Amino acid sequence: MELDLAPAAPARDRRVRRSRAALTRAAVALVTERGTAAIPISDIAAAADVSRQLVYQHFGDRDALLLEAALDLVRTELLPRLTEAESLDGRSGALVVTRYFAEHRVFYRAMLNSSSAFALNKALGGLFVPVNRRAIERHFARDLDPQRAEDLAVFMTGGGANVINEWLIGADDPLDPEDLADRIVALVDLFATALPQIATSTKENDR
Protein backbone atom coordinates (compact mmCIF):
# COMPACT_ATOMS: atom_id res chain seq x y z
CA MET A 1 0.00 0.00 0.00
CA GLU A 2 1.43 3.35 -1.02
CA LEU A 3 0.68 7.01 -0.71
CA ASP A 4 0.77 9.76 -3.27
CA LEU A 5 4.24 11.30 -3.07
CA ALA A 6 3.17 14.71 -4.39
CA PRO A 7 4.09 17.41 -1.83
CA ALA A 8 1.51 19.74 -0.39
CA ALA A 9 1.18 23.14 -2.04
CA PRO A 10 3.48 25.64 -0.25
CA ALA A 11 1.95 28.31 1.95
CA ARG A 12 2.21 31.89 0.74
CA ASP A 13 5.01 33.14 2.98
CA ARG A 14 7.34 32.09 5.74
CA ARG A 15 5.26 33.50 8.59
CA VAL A 16 2.19 31.65 7.39
CA ARG A 17 4.17 28.43 7.03
CA ARG A 18 5.66 28.80 10.51
CA SER A 19 2.28 29.52 12.10
CA ARG A 20 0.57 26.63 10.35
CA ALA A 21 3.42 24.25 11.18
CA ALA A 22 3.36 25.29 14.83
CA LEU A 23 -0.39 24.72 15.00
CA THR A 24 -0.32 21.30 13.34
CA ARG A 25 2.55 20.16 15.56
CA ALA A 26 0.72 21.39 18.65
CA ALA A 27 -2.47 19.63 17.56
CA VAL A 28 -0.68 16.29 17.06
CA ALA A 29 1.15 16.62 20.38
CA LEU A 30 -1.97 17.48 22.39
CA VAL A 31 -4.17 14.80 20.82
CA THR A 32 -1.43 12.23 21.45
CA GLU A 33 -0.88 13.42 25.01
CA ARG A 34 -4.56 13.39 25.96
CA GLY A 35 -5.77 10.51 23.78
CA THR A 36 -8.70 12.50 22.44
CA ALA A 37 -9.39 14.84 19.56
CA ALA A 38 -11.66 16.97 21.77
CA ILE A 39 -8.96 19.56 22.37
CA PRO A 40 -10.12 23.17 22.87
CA ILE A 41 -8.84 25.55 20.21
CA SER A 42 -7.53 27.79 22.99
CA ASP A 43 -5.26 24.95 24.21
CA ILE A 44 -3.87 24.33 20.72
CA ALA A 45 -3.30 28.05 20.18
CA ALA A 46 -1.53 28.37 23.53
CA ALA A 47 0.71 25.38 22.80
CA ALA A 48 1.61 26.88 19.42
CA ASP A 49 2.11 30.33 20.98
CA VAL A 50 -0.38 31.99 18.64
CA SER A 51 -3.77 33.62 19.09
CA ARG A 52 -7.11 31.84 18.71
CA GLN A 53 -7.91 34.32 15.97
CA LEU A 54 -4.95 33.02 13.98
CA VAL A 55 -6.30 29.47 14.25
CA TYR A 56 -9.62 30.55 12.76
CA GLN A 57 -7.84 32.63 10.13
CA HIS A 58 -5.73 29.71 8.89
CA PHE A 59 -8.08 26.76 9.36
CA GLY A 60 -11.61 27.96 10.05
CA ASP A 61 -12.35 25.48 12.83
CA ARG A 62 -10.78 22.78 14.99
CA ASP A 63 -11.79 19.85 12.79
CA ALA A 64 -10.09 21.42 9.77
CA LEU A 65 -6.95 21.99 11.83
CA LEU A 66 -6.90 18.41 13.09
CA LEU A 67 -7.42 17.05 9.59
CA GLU A 68 -4.54 19.13 8.24
CA ALA A 69 -2.38 18.03 11.18
CA ALA A 70 -3.03 14.37 10.35
CA LEU A 71 -2.24 14.87 6.66
CA ASP A 72 0.86 16.92 7.44
CA LEU A 73 2.09 14.10 9.68
CA VAL A 74 1.75 11.71 6.74
CA ARG A 75 3.56 14.08 4.38
CA THR A 76 6.46 14.77 6.71
CA GLU A 77 6.99 11.36 8.30
CA LEU A 78 5.49 8.62 6.13
CA LEU A 79 6.11 9.85 2.59
CA PRO A 80 9.89 10.17 2.97
CA ARG A 81 10.05 6.62 4.31
CA LEU A 82 7.96 5.35 1.41
CA THR A 83 10.21 7.13 -1.06
CA GLU A 84 13.19 5.28 0.38
CA ALA A 85 11.25 1.98 0.29
CA GLU A 86 10.14 2.23 -3.36
CA SER A 87 12.84 -0.17 -4.52
CA LEU A 88 12.02 -2.75 -1.83
CA ASP A 89 9.63 -5.69 -2.05
CA GLY A 90 5.92 -5.44 -1.28
CA ARG A 91 6.22 -6.58 2.32
CA SER A 92 8.89 -4.00 3.09
CA GLY A 93 6.67 -1.23 1.75
CA ALA A 94 3.70 -2.51 3.75
CA LEU A 95 5.88 -2.65 6.85
CA VAL A 96 6.82 1.01 6.42
CA VAL A 97 3.12 1.87 6.53
CA THR A 98 2.20 -0.38 9.46
CA ARG A 99 5.16 0.80 11.54
CA TYR A 100 4.22 4.41 10.91
CA PHE A 101 0.63 3.93 12.05
CA ALA A 102 1.75 1.87 15.05
CA GLU A 103 4.12 4.67 16.03
CA HIS A 104 1.25 7.17 15.92
CA ARG A 105 -1.47 4.84 17.13
CA VAL A 106 -2.74 7.10 19.94
CA PHE A 107 -3.16 10.07 17.60
CA TYR A 108 -4.91 8.20 14.79
CA ARG A 109 -7.12 6.21 17.15
CA ALA A 110 -8.32 9.46 18.68
CA MET A 111 -8.95 10.90 15.22
CA LEU A 112 -10.84 7.81 14.07
CA ASN A 113 -13.08 8.06 17.14
CA SER A 114 -13.82 11.74 16.50
CA SER A 115 -16.08 13.81 14.27
CA SER A 116 -13.12 14.11 11.88
CA ALA A 117 -13.05 10.38 11.09
CA PHE A 118 -15.02 10.51 7.84
CA ALA A 119 -13.05 13.47 6.49
CA LEU A 120 -9.77 11.83 7.52
CA ASN A 121 -10.58 8.57 5.73
CA LYS A 122 -11.65 10.45 2.62
CA ALA A 123 -8.52 12.62 2.58
CA LEU A 124 -6.17 9.70 3.13
CA GLY A 125 -8.00 7.78 0.43
CA GLY A 126 -7.27 10.65 -1.91
CA LEU A 127 -3.57 10.10 -1.22
CA PHE A 128 -3.66 6.32 -1.51
CA VAL A 129 -5.84 5.81 -4.58
CA PRO A 130 -3.62 7.41 -7.26
CA VAL A 131 -0.53 5.47 -6.27
CA ASN A 132 -2.42 2.22 -5.82
CA ARG A 133 -3.85 2.80 -9.29
CA ARG A 134 -0.36 3.21 -10.73
CA ALA A 135 0.81 0.04 -8.98
CA ILE A 136 -2.14 -1.89 -10.39
CA GLU A 137 -1.47 -0.56 -13.87
CA ARG A 138 2.20 -1.54 -13.64
CA HIS A 139 1.41 -5.12 -12.67
CA PHE A 140 -1.86 -5.76 -14.50
CA ALA A 141 -1.90 -3.40 -17.48
CA ARG A 142 -2.49 -6.29 -19.87
CA ASP A 143 -5.34 -7.71 -17.84
CA LEU A 144 -7.44 -4.68 -16.88
CA ASP A 145 -9.00 -1.81 -18.77
CA PRO A 146 -8.64 1.70 -17.22
CA GLN A 147 -12.06 1.71 -15.55
CA ARG A 148 -11.54 -1.65 -13.87
CA ALA A 149 -8.06 -0.56 -12.76
CA GLU A 150 -9.60 2.56 -11.20
CA ASP A 151 -12.36 0.56 -9.51
CA LEU A 152 -9.83 -1.90 -8.12
CA ALA A 153 -7.61 0.90 -6.81
CA VAL A 154 -10.57 2.44 -4.97
CA PHE A 155 -11.66 -0.97 -3.68
CA MET A 156 -8.20 -1.94 -2.40
CA THR A 157 -7.61 1.48 -0.87
CA GLY A 158 -10.89 1.40 1.02
CA GLY A 159 -10.42 -2.18 2.13
CA GLY A 160 -6.85 -1.58 3.24
CA ALA A 161 -7.90 1.51 5.17
CA ASN A 162 -10.60 -0.45 7.01
CA VAL A 163 -8.12 -3.17 7.96
CA ILE A 164 -5.68 -0.59 9.34
CA ASN A 165 -8.44 1.37 11.10
CA GLU A 166 -9.78 -1.72 12.88
CA TRP A 167 -6.23 -2.58 13.91
CA LEU A 168 -5.55 0.90 15.28
CA ILE A 169 -8.83 1.07 17.19
CA GLY A 170 -9.31 -2.46 18.44
CA ALA A 171 -6.06 -4.44 18.53
CA ASP A 172 -4.38 -5.12 21.86
CA ASP A 173 -1.26 -3.25 22.90
CA PRO A 174 1.46 -3.46 21.84
CA LEU A 175 0.59 -3.42 18.15
CA ASP A 176 2.45 -5.87 15.91
CA PRO A 177 3.32 -4.06 12.65
CA GLU A 178 5.01 -7.11 11.16
CA ASP A 179 1.91 -9.26 11.61
CA LEU A 180 -0.32 -6.66 9.96
CA ALA A 181 2.16 -6.22 7.10
CA ASP A 182 2.00 -9.99 6.51
CA ARG A 183 -1.80 -9.87 6.50
CA ILE A 184 -1.85 -7.03 3.97
CA VAL A 185 0.65 -8.78 1.69
CA ALA A 186 -1.41 -11.98 1.88
CA LEU A 187 -4.49 -10.07 0.71
CA VAL A 188 -2.56 -8.44 -2.13
CA ASP A 189 -1.25 -11.86 -3.18
CA LEU A 190 -4.83 -13.16 -3.33
CA PHE A 191 -5.74 -10.33 -5.68
CA ALA A 192 -2.63 -10.90 -7.77
CA THR A 193 -3.50 -14.58 -8.18
CA ALA A 194 -7.16 -14.01 -8.99
CA LEU A 195 -6.93 -10.98 -11.27
CA PRO A 196 -5.66 -12.63 -14.47
CA GLN A 197 -8.41 -15.25 -14.26
CA ILE A 198 -11.07 -12.61 -13.57
CA ALA A 199 -9.81 -10.44 -16.41
CA THR A 200 -9.84 -13.35 -18.86
CA SER A 201 -13.39 -14.26 -17.86
CA THR A 202 -14.49 -10.63 -18.19
CA LYS A 203 -12.99 -10.29 -21.66
CA GLU A 204 -14.78 -13.45 -22.81
CA ASN A 205 -18.09 -12.13 -21.45
CA ASP A 206 -17.56 -8.81 -23.23
CA ARG A 207 -17.23 -10.45 -26.64
Secondary structure, 3 states (H helix, E strand, C coil): CCCCCCCCCCCCCHHHHHHHHHHHHHHHHHHHHHCCCCCCHHHHHHHHCCCHHHHHHHHCCHHHHHHHHHHHHHHHHHHHHHHHHCCCCHHHHHHHHHHHHHHCHHHHHHHHCCCCHHHHHHHHHHHHHHHHHHHHHHHHCCCCCHHHHHHHHHHHHHHHHHHHHHHHHHCCCCCCHHHHHHHHHHHHHHHHHHHHHHHHHHHHHHC
